[in-house]
Amino acid sequence: MPSRVTAPPPAVAPPAGAPPRTMSLADVAALAGVSPGTVSRALSRPQMLSAETRERVLEAAARLGYVANGAARALAMRRTFTVGAVVPRFGSSSFPTLIQSLEATLGEAGYTLLLAAPDHARADEPVLLRRLIERGVDAVALLGTEHAPAVFSLLAAHRLPCVMMWGEPAQADSVGFDETAAAALAVEHLAGLGHRHLAFIGGRTSDNERARRRFAGVLAAVARHGLHLAEAARIETDYGQREGYDAMQQLLQRRLPVSAVICGNDYLAMGALSALDRAGVAVPARMSVASFNDNDFAPFLHPPLTTVRIPIRAIGEAAARLLLARLRGEPVPPLQPLAVELVVRESTAAAQGL
């Protein structure tokens, strides 16, 4: 006769007026008809069990409202299964995508992400990191490679694995891409279309290493191709649509002989396109616009935006895998720069006579 699975009996409600009782691992085991060890494996290492057993345990846990005692688990294993991340300026940027991919990859391994995301101007990394360490994080993810000495001292003192996201890929435990190569793609594309005089709207290089490396890459590519990027044709600002709009208006008011503008990210480009539209400057007939990141909205701008696709999700996933390997004591192969690519759309075209 074929085997049959007997459904677990319904949970018994406590008598009216009785104080609530915290459900235990043994309660879940009894309801599911398995041993407490099986329940533990179903919740912490589900791949060790058959789908049928795992589902029975999870159903019993759900019916009882069982929640594992995280504090007891952390005490027994000397690990909290949490990772801390410090990512200043989490608003209008690509960082939400980065953090989402980091959290999703860590979550698949049973880890929870604790995020500190202060405004960039008020970010005090040593203080934020100390708070995460006080909460017992097992590892830390930071943005970029430039940090206060106190940050590295804290990490070393507590022997915490750390990954630096969106940083120089040549540095140890840094996951990123070659900003020089990314900038070269945009500049080479415009040079191939016959543009000789360019403008640039980017982030503030004084306090943003990503903006600084991106602009340095643009300058290097401009020099290599014999193009022109005048000081008056360069504007540094905060990242955002409004900032891109205002910066583009300033460039138009200066009446510079430029036929193409490169924006430091797609948010700035979005604002720049709006300013050009309002001023009656046709894109790309009179002005080409190129950018970086390839955010989800880039194909739906007017016109669709030519931009360098940055591996934002891949950075978060690779950073999570690196931390997991460190936590498991596994070897980490040398990190290679992640791939970038130019996505040509309708915001760039051949240069016309000025």
C-alpha positions in Angstrom: 0.0 0.0 0.0 1.2 3.5 -0.7 2.5 5.4 2.3 0.4 8.1 3.7 1.4 11.3 5.6 -0.8 11.9 8.6 -1.6 15.6 9.1 -0.5 17.0 12.4 -3.3 17.5 14.9 -4.7 21.0 15.4 -3.0 23.2 18.0 -4.8 23.3 21.3 -5.8 26.8 22.5 -4.9 27.7 26.1 -7.7 28.1 28.6 -9.5 31.4 28.6 -7.6 33.9 30.8 -4.5 31.9 31.0 -1.2 33.8 30.5 0.4 33.3 27.1 3.1 30.7 26.9 6.1 31.0 24.7 6.2 28.1 22.2 9.4 26.0 22.3 11.2 23.8 19.8 9.7 20.8 21.6 6.2 22.1 21.0 6.9 22.4 17.2 8.4 18.9 17.2 5.4 17.4 18.9 3.0 19.1 16.6 4.9 18.1 13.5 5.6 14.6 14.7 9.4 14.9 14.4 12.3 15.2 16.8 13.5 18.6 18.1 16.7 18.1 16.2 14.8 17.8 13.0 13.0 21.1 13.8 16.3 22.7 14.4 17.7 21.6 11.1 14.5 22.6 9.2 14.9 26.1 10.5 18.6 26.6 10.3 19.8 24.1 7.6 16.7 23.3 5.5 18.7 21.8 2.7 19.4 18.8 4.9 15.8 17.7 4.9 13.3 16.5 2.4 10.8 19.0 1.1 7.9 17.0 2.8 9.5 17.1 6.3 10.6 20.7 5.9 7.1 21.8 5.0 5.5 19.9 7.9 7.9 21.6 10.4 7.4 25.0 8.9 3.6 24.6 8.9 3.7 23.5 12.6 5.9 26.5 13.5 3.6 28.9 11.7 0.5 27.4 13.5 2.1 27.8 16.8 3.6 31.2 16.1 7.0 29.8 17.0 10.0 32.2 16.8 13.5 31.0 17.5 15.3 32.4 20.5 17.9 34.5 18.7 19.7 35.5 21.8 20.1 31.9 22.9 21.2 30.9 19.5 23.8 33.7 19.3 25.1 32.8 22.8 25.5 29.1 21.8 27.1 29.8 18.4 29.0 33.0 19.3 27.4 34.5 16.2 24.4 36.7 15.7 24.0 36.0 12.0 23.7 39.8 11.3 25.9 41.9 9.1 26.1 45.7 9.5 26.4 48.1 6.6 27.2 51.8 6.7 26.0 53.6 3.5 25.8 57.4 3.7 23.2 59.1 1.5 20.6 56.5 0.8 18.1 58.7 -1.0 18.1 59.6 -4.7 20.9 57.3 -5.8 21.7 53.8 -6.9 22.4 52.7 -3.3 19.0 51.2 -2.6 19.6 48.7 -5.5 23.0 48.0 -4.1 21.7 47.4 -0.6 18.7 45.3 -1.8 21.1 42.9 -3.6 23.4 42.7 -0.6 20.5 42.0 1.7 18.9 39.4 -0.6 22.2 37.4 -1.0 22.9 37.5 2.8 19.3 36.5 3.5 19.6 33.4 1.4 22.4 32.3 3.8 20.3 33.1 6.9 21.8 36.5 7.7 20.0 39.7 8.6 21.3 43.1 7.4 21.5 46.0 9.9 21.7 49.3 7.9 23.0 52.7 9.0 22.2 55.2 6.2 22.7 58.8 7.5 22.8 61.9 5.4 26.2 62.2 3.9 26.9 65.6 5.5 26.2 64.2 9.0 27.8 60.8 8.6 30.1 59.9 11.4 31.4 56.5 10.4 33.3 55.6 13.6 30.2 56.3 15.7 27.9 54.4 13.4 30.3 51.4 13.2 30.7 51.3 17.0 26.9 51.1 17.3 26.7 48.2 14.9 29.5 46.4 16.8 27.6 47.0 20.0 24.7 45.1 18.5 27.0 42.1 17.8 27.3 42.2 14.0 29.4 39.3 12.6 30.7 41.3 9.7 30.6 44.8 8.1 30.0 46.3 4.7 31.2 49.8 3.9 30.8 52.1 1.0 34.0 52.8 -0.9 37.6 52.5 0.3 38.3 55.9 1.9 37.5 55.8 5.6 38.8 57.4 8.8 41.6 55.5 10.5 39.3 54.9 13.5 37.1 52.8 11.3 39.9 50.4 10.4 41.1 50.4 14.0 37.7 49.3 15.2 37.4 46.5 12.6 40.9 45.2 13.5 40.3 45.4 17.2 37.1 43.3 16.9 38.5 41.1 14.1 35.4 41.7 12.0 35.4 40.6 8.3 34.8 43.7 6.1 34.0 44.3 2.5 34.2 47.7 0.8 31.6 48.1 -1.9 31.9 50.3 -5.0 35.6 50.8 -4.2 38.9 50.4 -6.0 38.9 46.7 -7.1 42.7 46.6 -6.8 42.4 46.9 -3.0 41.9 43.9 -0.8 38.3 43.0 0.1 37.1 45.7 -2.2 34.3 45.0 -4.7 33.9 47.3 -7.6 34.7 48.2 -11.2 37.2 50.2 -13.2 35.9 53.8 -13.2 38.5 54.8 -15.8 37.2 52.1 -18.1 33.6 53.2 -17.5 34.4 56.8 -18.2 36.3 55.9 -21.4 33.2 54.2 -22.8 31.2 57.4 -22.6 33.9 59.6 -23.9 34.9 57.3 -26.7 31.3 57.0 -27.8 30.9 60.8 -28.1 34.3 61.2 -29.8 33.3 58.6 -32.4 30.2 60.7 -33.1 32.4 63.7 -33.9 31.9 65.7 -30.7 35.0 67.8 -29.8 33.8 70.1 -27.1 32.2 68.5 -24.0 30.6 69.6 -20.8 30.5 67.7 -17.6 28.0 67.7 -14.7 29.1 65.5 -11.8 29.2 65.0 -8.1 31.4 66.9 -5.6 34.9 65.6 -5.9 36.1 67.1 -2.6 34.2 64.6 -0.4 33.1 61.8 -2.7 35.6 59.3 -3.9 33.3 57.8 -6.5 32.7 61.2 -8.1 36.4 61.9 -7.9 37.4 58.7 -9.7 34.7 59.1 -12.3 35.7 62.6 -13.2 39.4 61.6 -13.3 38.4 58.9 -15.8 36.6 61.4 -17.9 39.6 63.8 -17.9 41.9 61.0 -18.9 39.7 59.9 -21.8 39.2 63.5 -23.0 43.0 64.0 -23.1 43.6 60.7 -24.9 41.1 61.6 -27.7 42.2 65.2 -28.0 38.9 66.6 -26.9 38.1 69.8 -25.0 36.5 70.1 -21.6 36.9 73.7 -20.5 36.8 74.7 -16.8 33.7 76.8 -17.4 32.0 73.7 -18.9 32.4 71.7 -15.7 29.9 71.9 -12.8 30.1 70.0 -9.5 26.9 69.5 -7.5 24.9 67.1 -5.4 23.4 64.1 -7.1 19.7 64.6 -7.9 17.2 65.6 -10.6 16.9 69.2 -9.4 20.6 69.6 -9.2 21.0 68.3 -12.8 18.3 70.7 -14.0 20.0 73.7 -12.3 23.4 72.8 -13.5 22.3 72.4 -17.1 20.6 75.8 -16.9 23.9 77.3 -15.8 25.7 75.8 -18.7 23.2 77.1 -21.1 23.5 80.6 -19.7 27.2 80.5 -20.3 26.7 80.0 -24.0 29.6 77.6 -24.4 30.5 76.0 -27.7 29.7 72.4 -26.5 27.8 69.8 -28.4 27.6 67.1 -25.7 27.3 66.9 -22.0 28.4 63.9 -19.8 26.5 63.6 -16.5 27.9 61.8 -13.4 24.8 59.7 -13.0 21.3 59.2 -14.5 19.6 61.4 -11.9 21.7 64.3 -13.0 21.0 63.4 -16.6 17.3 63.3 -16.0 17.4 66.9 -14.7 19.7 68.0 -17.5 17.3 66.6 -20.1 14.4 68.4 -18.5 16.3 71.7 -18.6 17.3 71.3 -22.2 13.6 70.5 -23.1 12.4 73.6 -21.3 15.0 75.8 -23.1 14.0 74.4 -26.5 17.4 72.7 -27.1 16.7 69.5 -29.1 18.3 66.3 -27.9 20.3 64.8 -29.6 20.0 67.1 -32.7 21.6 70.1 -30.9 23.0 68.5 -27.7 23.9 64.9 -26.9 23.6 63.7 -23.4 25.4 60.6 -21.9 25.5 59.4 -18.4 26.4 56.5 -16.0 24.6 53.8 -14.0 21.7 52.7 -16.3 19.1 53.1 -13.6 15.7 51.4 -14.3 14.2 54.7 -15.5 16.9 55.4 -18.1 15.1 53.7 -21.0 11.9 55.7 -20.3 13.3 59.3 -20.3 12.7 61.6 -23.2 14.7 60.8 -25.2 15.8 57.4 -23.8 19.2 57.9 -22.2 22.6 56.7 -23.5 24.4 55.6 -20.4 27.2 53.3 -19.1 25.7 50.3 -17.3 27.3 49.9 -13.9 27.0 46.5 -12.2 25.1 47.9 -9.2 23.3 44.6 -8.2 26.4 42.6 -8.9 28.4 44.7 -6.5 26.0 43.9 -3.7 25.8 40.2 -4.5 29.6 39.9 -4.8 30.1 41.8 -1.5 27.7 39.4 0.3 29.5 36.4 -1.1 32.8 37.7 0.0 31.6 38.3 3.5 30.0 34.8 3.7 33.2 33.2 2.6 35.1 35.1 5.3 32.6 34.1 7.9 32.9 30.4 6.9 36.6 30.5 6.8 36.6 29.8 3.1 39.4 31.0 0.7 38.5 34.1 -1.3 40.0 34.2 -4.8 41.6 37.5 -6.0 38.8 40.0 -6.8 38.5 41.1 -10.4 36.8 44.4 -11.6 33.2 43.8 -12.5 32.2 44.4 -16.1 30.7 47.6 -17.4 29.1 48.3 -20.8 27.8 51.2 -22.8 24.1 51.2 -23.6 23.4 53.4 -26.6 20.0 54.9 -26.8 18.5 58.0 -28.4 20.1 60.8 -26.3 23.3 60.8 -28.4 23.9 61.3 -32.1 26.5 62.7 -34.5 27.7 66.2 -33.8 26.2 69.0 -35.9 28.0 72.3 -36.7 27.8 74.8 -33.9 
